[in-house]
Amino acid sequence: MQAWTRDTIAADSWIVPLTAAALAELRAVRNEIRRAPVPTFLLDPKDFALDACRGVMNEVRRVTQDGPMFAVLDRLPLDEMDRDEAIGIYWLLSSLLARPVAQKLNGQMFYDVMDTGAKLKPGSGIRPTVTNVDLRFHNDNSYNETPPEYVCLFCLHPARAGGVSQVMSVATVHDALEKRYPELMPRLYKPFWYDRHAEHLPDEPTTYAAPMFERGAKDGVKARLALSEIHAGYALRGERQDNETAAALAAVQSVFDLPELHVELTFERGQIQYVNNRATGHARTEFVDFPEPERKRHLVRLWLRDGGRRGYRG
C-alpha cells in the first residue's frame, strides 16, 4: 500500500493500539526503573518481559513496511509516570522496531522538537524543528549519506493551536509528478545541493549532493524530500538554480500543495508516530504555544536505523 491518497486510507490503517497486556508490561517496566534506575541509553529490551510489546511493535513494523508506511502508537499513559520514565519506555519500545542512532554529529540521541525562538538561516545549523514555522513535506536527514530508516515522534505536550502533523506517500508524490510533469522526472533523479545544517567537520563542504528520488530493486522509490534545504544549499554555494532545476522544485511544491494527497493527524499527548522515513514525507503546520513554559508543544524525536554504525554519519 505504498501509494495512497486521503480518500483511500482510514485511521484504522495506521493507528496501532497498545493492548492491555502491553500496558501491563510497561507498568512493570516503570516500576523496575523506579526501583533500580539506570541511564536511558542502558535500557535494553532483552532485560525486561516484553512479549506483548513485541507483538505490538511487530504490528507497527508491518504497518510501516507493508501498510501506509507510517503508524501512530496509541498511547502511553503519561499521567502514570514522570517524564524520564516515559522517555525510557519510549526508548525501549522504539528499540523493538530498530536501533536508535545519533541525530547530530556530536552523538546526540534524543532531539527535542519545540519552539526555541530561533530563526532560520542557511548554514546556521538551526533546524526548522526548533521553531514554530510551517514545515514542508520532507524526509529527515536528506542531506546526509545515511538517513534514518524510521523517524519517531513522541508527544509530551501538543500545541495550543496548530502543529497538525501531515503525512504523504512518497510513491504517491512520485506518481503525481510522473503524471503532471513527465518532462521533469529525469532532473529529479539527478543531484541537487542540500544545506547540511552545519552537521560536518570544519574542513568539510557545507553542502551535500544527492538526487531527490532513487529507485531500489526491492523497495521501490525512495526520496530525499527537503525543498528548504535544497534552496538553502544553492544559496550557500552562491549558485543560481538553472531553469530546469527551478522548474523541478516548483513542480514538487505544487504536488505538496494538493490536499487530497495527504492525511492530517492531530498529535495527542502520549501518542508516538513512527514514519518509514524515505517512503513517507511528513510535514507540520505552524503552531501557537500555551503561554506557560511547561505546556509548550514538545515532541521527543528518535531516529532508528539497523544498517551501518550508530553515529550520525552511519
VOPAGU-2260 file (C-alpha; in pm, 1 decimal, decimal comma):
REM VOPAGU-2260
SITE   aa  ch    i         X         Y         Z
SITE  MET   A    0       0,0       0,0       0,0
SITE  GLN   A    1     287,0     238,9     -71,8
SITE  ALA   A    2      81,8     471,1    -294,8
SITE  TRP   A    3    -229,4     606,9    -121,8
SITE  THR   A    4    -435,1     925,1    -106,7
SITE  ARG   A    5    -652,0    1085,1     160,1
SITE  ASP   A    6    -959,8     902,9      30,0
SITE  THR   A    7    -806,5     556,4       2,9
SITE  ILE   A    8    -695,2     505,5     364,3
SITE  ALA   A    9    -861,9     546,3     702,9
SITE  ALA   A   10    -731,1     594,5    1055,8
SITE  ASP   A   11    -768,7     225,5    1141,4
SITE  SER   A   12    -498,3     151,6     883,2
SITE  TRP   A   13    -233,4     349,5    1073,3
SITE  ILE   A   14    -341,2     351,5    1439,7
SITE  VAL   A   15    -185,0      70,6    1644,0
SITE  PRO   A   16    -330,3      47,4    1997,1
SITE  LEU   A   17    -123,6     -51,1    2297,7
SITE  THR   A   18    -302,7    -362,1    2421,7
SITE  ALA   A   19    -395,0    -420,1    2784,8
SITE  ALA   A   20    -122,3    -684,9    2808,5
SITE  ALA   A   21     137,1    -446,6    2661,8
SITE  LEU   A   22      34,3    -170,0    2903,8
SITE  ALA   A   23      68,7    -412,4    3194,6
SITE  GLU   A   24     423,6    -492,7    3081,3
SITE  LEU   A   25     509,0    -121,8    3053,6
SITE  ARG   A   26     378,1     -53,3    3403,4
SITE  ALA   A   27     606,8    -330,7    3528,4
SITE  VAL   A   28     896,9    -167,7    3340,6
SITE  ARG   A   29     811,9     166,9    3502,0
SITE  ASN   A   30     818,9       5,2    3844,7
SITE  GLU   A   31    1155,2    -156,9    3773,0
SITE  ILE   A   32    1300,4     173,5    3652,5
SITE  ARG   A   33    1184,2     332,5    3977,2
SITE  ARG   A   34    1330,6      50,3    4183,7
SITE  ALA   A   35    1667,4      35,9    4007,3
SITE  PRO   A   36    1718,8     332,6    3773,9
SITE  VAL   A   37    1988,2     331,6    3505,9
SITE  PRO   A   38    2067,3     585,1    3230,1
SITE  THR   A   39    1813,1     565,2    2949,3
SITE  PHE   A   40    2076,0     457,7    2695,7
SITE  LEU   A   41    2140,9     143,2    2902,5
SITE  LEU   A   42    1779,5      28,8    2890,7
SITE  ASP   A   43    1769,0    -284,7    2675,1
SITE  PRO   A   44    1450,1    -472,1    2577,6
SITE  LYS   A   45    1615,8    -807,3    2649,1
SITE  ASP   A   46    1632,3    -716,2    3018,7
SITE  PHE   A   47    1252,7    -695,1    3052,4
SITE  ALA   A   48     948,7    -916,5    2993,1
SITE  LEU   A   49     805,0    -751,5    2682,4
SITE  ASP   A   50     635,7   -1028,2    2482,3
SITE  ALA   A   51     310,5    -835,2    2437,4
SITE  CYS   A   52     500,3    -517,4    2349,5
SITE  ARG   A   53     698,7    -710,1    2089,5
SITE  GLY   A   54     369,8    -814,3    1934,0
SITE  VAL   A   55     250,2    -452,7    1923,8
SITE  MET   A   56     576,3    -330,0    1771,7
SITE  ASN   A   57     566,8    -611,1    1516,1
SITE  GLU   A   58     233,2    -464,8    1408,0
SITE  VAL   A   59     396,9    -119,7    1387,6
SITE  ARG   A   60     664,4    -279,4    1167,2
SITE  ARG   A   61     400,8    -435,9     941,5
SITE  VAL   A   62     211,3    -108,4     902,8
SITE  THR   A   63     529,0      90,3     831,3
SITE  GLN   A   64     663,2    -165,0     583,2
SITE  ASP   A   65     356,3    -313,7     413,1
SITE  GLY   A   66      77,1     -69,3     501,5
SITE  PRO   A   67      58,7     308,2     458,5
SITE  MET   A   68     426,4     329,9     569,8
SITE  PHE   A   69     352,1     521,9     891,3
SITE  ALA   A   70     187,9     428,9    1221,2
SITE  VAL   A   71      59,4     601,6    1534,8
SITE  LEU   A   72     104,9     403,3    1855,7
SITE  ASP   A   73    -186,5     489,4    2085,0
SITE  ARG   A   74     -74,3     557,0    2361,0
SITE  LEU   A   75     145,8     579,2    2669,6
SITE  PRO   A   76     -43,0     661,8    2994,2
SITE  LEU   A   77     159,8     971,9    3079,0
SITE  ASP   A   78     -41,3    1051,5    3392,1
SITE  GLU   A   79     101,4     733,4    3546,3
SITE  MET   A   80     471,2     816,2    3500,3
SITE  ASP   A   81     712,4    1105,5    3508,7
SITE  ARG   A   82     887,5    1239,4    3200,7
SITE  ASP   A   83    1209,6    1039,9    3241,7
SITE  GLU   A   84    1015,9     716,6    3291,2
SITE  ALA   A   85     805,1     788,1    2981,9
SITE  ILE   A   86    1112,8     859,6    2770,0
SITE  GLY   A   87    1277,6     540,4    2895,1
SITE  ILE   A   88     971,6     339,8    2790,0
SITE  TYR   A   89     966,6     521,6    2455,1
SITE  TRP   A   90    1330,8     420,5    2405,5
SITE  LEU   A   91    1252,4      55,7    2483,5
SITE  LEU   A   92     950,4      37,9    2254,2
SITE  SER   A   93    1135,8     203,5    1968,2
SITE  SER   A   94    1432,7     -28,8    2018,2
SITE  LEU   A   95    1197,9    -318,4    1947,1
SITE  LEU   A   96    1146,1    -170,4    1599,5
SITE  ALA   A   97    1507,3     -84,8    1510,1
SITE  ARG   A   98    1826,6      52,3    1664,1
SITE  PRO   A   99    1833,9     416,6    1782,2
SITE  VAL   A  100    2111,4     620,0    1617,3
SITE  ALA   A  101    2265,7     964,8    1663,0
SITE  GLN   A  102    2078,8    1267,8    1527,6
SITE  LYS   A  103    2372,0    1508,8    1534,3
SITE  LEU   A  104    2744,7    1493,1    1469,1
SITE  ASN   A  105    2807,2    1529,0    1844,2
SITE  GLY   A  106    2627,7    1199,6    1908,9
SITE  GLN   A  107    2300,7    1343,0    2040,8
SITE  MET   A  108    2045,3    1060,8    2051,3
SITE  PHE   A  109    1726,9    1240,7    2160,3
SITE  TYR   A  110    1608,6    1556,8    1987,4
SITE  ASP   A  111    1353,1    1791,0    2143,3
SITE  VAL   A  112    1113,0    1923,5    1879,9
SITE  MET   A  113     984,5    2250,6    2024,2
SITE  ASP   A  114     994,5    2622,2    1954,9
SITE  THR   A  115    1309,7    2779,4    2099,6
SITE  GLY   A  116    1259,2    3118,3    1935,9
SITE  ALA   A  117    1546,1    3052,4    1693,1
SITE  LYS   A  118    1534,9    3196,0    1339,6
SITE  LEU   A  119    1622,1    3003,6    1025,0
SITE  LYS   A  120    1923,7    3099,9     813,5
SITE  PRO   A  121    2117,0    2895,7     553,0
SITE  GLY   A  122    2426,9    2733,2     701,3
SITE  SER   A  123    2339,2    2830,8    1059,3
SITE  GLY   A  124    2277,6    2475,9    1177,2
SITE  ILE   A  125    1935,5    2584,1    1307,2
SITE  ARG   A  126    1680,5    2324,6    1207,2
SITE  PRO   A  127    1315,1    2412,2    1143,2
SITE  THR   A  128    1218,6    2164,4    1415,0
SITE  VAL   A  129    1326,0    2414,8    1684,1
SITE  THR   A  130    1092,7    2684,8    1550,4
SITE  ASN   A  131     714,7    2712,8    1523,6
SITE  VAL   A  132     709,5    2766,2    1146,5
SITE  ASP   A  133     518,5    2560,4     894,7
SITE  LEU   A  134     735,6    2265,4     785,9
SITE  ARG   A  135     705,8    2149,4     426,3
SITE  PHE   A  136     691,6    1781,9     342,9
SITE  HIS   A  137    1032,5    1626,6     391,3
SITE  ASN   A  138    1228,8    1315,4     477,2
SITE  ASP   A  139    1451,9    1357,0     781,7
SITE  ASN   A  140    1825,6    1399,3     728,1
SITE  SER   A  141    1803,5    1403,3     348,9
SITE  TYR   A  142    2136,4    1589,9     348,3
SITE  ASN   A  143    2340,3    1301,2     492,0
SITE  GLU   A  144    2470,7     977,3     341,1
SITE  THR   A  145    2276,8     767,3     592,5
SITE  PRO   A  146    1926,3     897,3     664,0
SITE  PRO   A  147    1735,8     707,0     934,0
SITE  GLU   A  148    1508,8     420,0     838,0
SITE  TYR   A  149    1246,4     538,2    1087,2
SITE  VAL   A  150    1158,7     875,8    1235,7
SITE  CYS   A  151     982,5     851,4    1573,7
SITE  LEU   A  152     796,4    1140,0    1739,4
SITE  PHE   A  153     665,5    1108,4    2095,6
SITE  CYS   A  154     411,9    1372,7    2202,0
SITE  LEU   A  155     465,8    1501,1    2555,7
SITE  HIS   A  156     255,1    1815,1    2501,8
SITE  PRO   A  157      51,1    1926,4    2198,8
SITE  ALA   A  158      29,0    2291,1    2090,9
SITE  ARG   A  159    -247,0    2527,6    2197,3
SITE  ALA   A  160    -334,7    2566,7    1828,9
SITE  GLY   A  161    -189,5    2431,4    1506,2
SITE  GLY   A  162     104,0    2194,6    1489,4
SITE  VAL   A  163    -102,9    1946,0    1289,7
SITE  SER   A  164     103,9    1656,2    1158,7
SITE  GLN   A  165      67,7    1582,7     787,1
SITE  VAL   A  166     181,2    1266,5     609,9
SITE  MET   A  167     213,3    1191,9     238,0
SITE  SER   A  168     324,1     881,4      49,9
SITE  VAL   A  169     648,4     918,4    -146,9
SITE  ALA   A  170     508,2     676,9    -405,0
SITE  THR   A  171     201,4     900,0    -441,3
SITE  VAL   A  172     420,4    1209,9    -483,9
SITE  HIS   A  173     625,1    1028,4    -747,6
SITE  ASP   A  174     314,0     908,7    -933,7
SITE  ALA   A  175     164,1    1259,6    -932,4
SITE  LEU   A  176     485,9    1410,4   -1067,0
SITE  GLU   A  177     509,7    1148,2   -1342,3
SITE  LYS   A  178     151,4    1223,4   -1445,9
SITE  ARG   A  179     174,9    1603,0   -1434,2
SITE  TYR   A  180     539,5    1674,1   -1518,5
SITE  PRO   A  181     687,9    1377,2   -1708,3
SITE  GLU   A  182     944,9    1601,6   -1877,7
SITE  LEU   A  183    1095,3    1693,1   -1536,4
SITE  MET   A  184    1133,7    1340,6   -1396,7
SITE  PRO   A  185    1491,6    1291,7   -1527,8
SITE  ARG   A  186    1600,4    1605,2   -1338,9
SITE  LEU   A  187    1459,0    1470,1   -1011,7
SITE  TYR   A  188    1685,4    1167,6   -1046,1
SITE  LYS   A  189    1996,3    1387,9   -1075,6
SITE  PRO   A  190    2176,1    1551,1    -777,6
SITE  PHE   A  191    2065,3    1867,6    -603,2
SITE  TRP   A  192    2264,7    2065,8    -347,7
SITE  TYR   A  193    2141,1    2031,7      11,6
SITE  ASP   A  194    2236,1    2250,7     308,5
SITE  ARG   A  195    2396,7    2015,9     565,9
SITE  HIS   A  196    2275,4    2227,3     860,3
SITE  ALA   A  197    2636,0    2260,4     985,1
SITE  GLU   A  198    2649,8    1886,8    1063,0
SITE  HIS   A  199    3001,5    1842,3     925,0
SITE  LEU   A  200    3363,5    1884,4    1027,2
SITE  PRO   A  201    3520,9    2232,0     985,2
SITE  ASP   A  202    3719,0    2133,0     675,0
SITE  GLU   A  203    3425,8    1962,1     501,0
SITE  PRO   A  204    3176,3    2106,9     248,5
SITE  THR   A  205    2867,9    2284,4     382,2
SITE  THR   A  206    2650,2    2118,3     117,4
SITE  TYR   A  207    2566,9    1762,9      14,3
SITE  ALA   A  208    2477,1    1643,7    -336,2
SITE  ALA   A  209    2208,6    1379,2    -391,9
SITE  PRO   A  210    1912,2    1313,0    -621,7
SITE  MET   A  211    1564,1    1368,0    -486,5
SITE  PHE   A  212    1446,6    1023,2    -600,0
SITE  GLU   A  213    1612,2     683,4    -622,8
SITE  ARG   A  214    1455,5     355,6    -728,7
SITE  GLY   A  215    1562,0      37,7    -548,6
SITE  ALA   A  216    1526,2    -309,9    -693,6
SITE  LYS   A  217    1336,1    -437,1    -388,7
SITE  ASP   A  218    1192,8    -139,3    -200,4
SITE  GLY   A  219    1059,2      82,4    -478,6
SITE  VAL   A  220    1102,4     459,5    -489,0
SITE  LYS   A  221    1293,0     631,0    -209,1
SITE  ALA   A  222    1309,7    1005,6    -163,7
SITE  ARG   A  223    1515,6    1287,0     -17,0
SITE  LEU   A  224    1239,1    1546,9       3,9
SITE  ALA   A  225    1380,0    1866,8     153,4
SITE  LEU   A  226    1294,2    2172,8     -54,1
SITE  SER   A  227    1405,0    2423,6     209,7
SITE  GLU   A  228    1743,6    2253,7     242,2
SITE  ILE   A  229    1785,8    2246,1    -136,8
SITE  HIS   A  230    1710,0    2617,5    -174,9
SITE  ALA   A  231    1949,5    2688,7     112,5
SITE  GLY   A  232    2212,9    2462,5     -43,8
SITE  TYR   A  233    2220,3    2664,8    -364,1
SITE  ALA   A  234    2227,2    2987,8    -161,3
SITE  LEU   A  235    2523,4    2862,0      42,4
SITE  ARG   A  236    2714,9    2781,4    -274,7
SITE  GLY   A  237    2623,3    3111,6    -435,6
SITE  GLU   A  238    2484,0    2920,9    -733,6
SITE  ARG   A  239    2181,4    3017,9    -934,8
SITE  GLN   A  240    1936,6    2736,5    -999,2
SITE  ASP   A  241    1908,8    2672,9   -1372,9
SITE  ASN   A  242    1564,3    2679,8   -1530,1
SITE  GLU   A  243    1517,1    2302,1   -1520,9
SITE  THR   A  244    1618,8    2279,3   -1155,1
SITE  ALA   A  245    1386,3    2563,9   -1054,5
SITE  ALA   A  246    1101,5    2410,1   -1252,7
SITE  ALA   A  247    1154,5    2068,9   -1093,8
SITE  LEU   A  248    1147,0    2214,1    -741,6
SITE  ALA   A  249     834,9    2416,7    -822,6
SITE  ALA   A  250     669,7    2102,2    -957,7
SITE  VAL   A  251     739,7    1914,1    -635,5
SITE  GLN   A  252     597,7    2200,3    -429,8
SITE  SER   A  253     283,8    2204,9    -645,3
SITE  VAL   A  254     226,8    1837,7    -565,0
SITE  PHE   A  255     283,7    1902,5    -194,9
SITE  ASP   A  256       8,3    2164,7    -219,2
SITE  LEU   A  257    -255,5    1911,2    -329,6
SITE  PRO   A  258    -460,4    1845,4     -11,6
SITE  GLU   A  259    -613,6    1525,3    -146,0
SITE  LEU   A  260    -271,0    1357,1    -145,7
SITE  HIS   A  261    -203,4    1373,0     228,6
SITE  VAL   A  262    -369,9    1298,3     561,6
SITE  GLU   A  263    -366,8    1515,2     873,0
SITE  LEU   A  264    -310,4    1382,9    1224,2
SITE  THR   A  265    -379,1    1574,6    1542,0
SITE  PHE   A  266     -97,5    1474,2    1774,3
SITE  GLU   A  267    -234,6    1378,1    2115,3
SITE  ARG   A  268     -46,8    1353,2    2440,7
SITE  GLY   A  269     117,8    1013,1    2483,8
SITE  GLN   A  270      95,9     911,4    2118,4
SITE  ILE   A  271     404,0     803,7    1921,5
SITE  GLN   A  272     426,2     847,2    1545,1
SITE  TYR   A  273     653,5     608,2    1353,2
SITE  VAL   A  274     735,6     702,0     993,0
SITE  ASN   A  275     913,6     493,2     731,7
SITE  ASN   A  276    1142,6     782,5     656,8
SITE  ARG   A  277    1236,7     759,5     290,2
SITE  ALA   A  278     898,6     616,8     185,3
SITE  THR   A  279     688,9     885,5     360,1
SITE  GLY   A  280     705,4    1261,5     355,5
SITE  HIS   A  281     593,7    1431,5     674,7
SITE  ALA   A  282     510,9    1793,3     749,2
SITE  ARG   A  283     372,0    2015,2    1023,4
SITE  THR   A  284     155,9    2325,1    1024,0
SITE  GLU   A  285     259,7    2641,7    1204,5
SITE  PHE   A  286     155,7    2642,0    1569,8
SITE  VAL   A  287      89,4    2863,4    1870,3
SITE  ASP   A  288     207,8    2757,9    2215,3
SITE  PHE   A  289      43,3    2792,2    2554,1
SITE  PRO   A  290     197,7    3082,3    2750,0
SITE  GLU   A  291     318,1    2853,8    3030,5
SITE  PRO   A  292     667,8    2711,3    2954,7
SITE  GLU   A  293     573,1    2370,2    3092,5
SITE  ARG   A  294     283,7    2347,7    2844,9
SITE  LYS   A  295     482,0    2432,4    2529,0
SITE  ARG   A  296     437,4    2194,1    2237,3
SITE  HIS   A  297     702,7    1929,1    2294,7
SITE  LEU   A  298     777,3    1621,9    2087,2
SITE  VAL   A  299    1075,9    1396,1    2153,6
SITE  ARG   A  300    1233,1    1254,7    1838,2
SITE  LEU   A  301    1432,3     938,5    1784,9
SITE  TRP   A  302    1594,9     816,2    1466,0
SITE  LEU   A  303    1620,2     442,0    1407,0
SITE  ARG   A  304    1846,0     257,6    1162,3
SITE  ASP   A  305    1969,2    -100,1    1174,8
SITE  GLY   A  306    2225,0     -58,4     896,4
SITE  GLY   A  307    2570,8      90,6     937,3
SITE  ARG   A  308    2708,3     243,2    1255,7
SITE  ARG   A  309    2518,8     419,3    1531,0
SITE  GLY   A  310    2690,1     753,4    1474,2
SITE  TYR   A  311    2538,0    1038,2    1276,7
SITE  ARG   A  312    2748,3     953,7     972,7
SITE  GLY   A  313    2641,8     588,4     986,8
